């Protein structure tokens, strides 16, 4: 089983914008905006999935990838 988080707020997402190249194509970010809405999801969006998978409720979930990305990687 694999949990694949994406578009989740973290230390990296909070500081990366400062390190983008000067010639970055901002239109690419604009194309992602409808998928991520107002920004990145909180880390708790992933922790709830992990907690469920580690509990008895997740005992029959096997061999699959669970994406927690708000639909940005369809």
Steps between C-alpha positions, in 0.01 A plus 500: 500500500619850422373840610586766241446850638502796266404867526546480877627801695842437652825672578610438144190656344525800731860580404544368144357807329800699621734264312330480161708617202443853379374373163239264647187458284227626735233388251567141609407592858184666370397174332528318833304761695151365417606157621653616828243772564617766738825326581636184651311270734605476864722208608205362697349397166765229483522411868134395507558259212809354669311459829215318323738269315681415823174425677270199480298691236794470261579136564361381164656773287799353318706546185373842401610860470290753688545851363430790732543786256166675450481365147811672367649174362213325330 
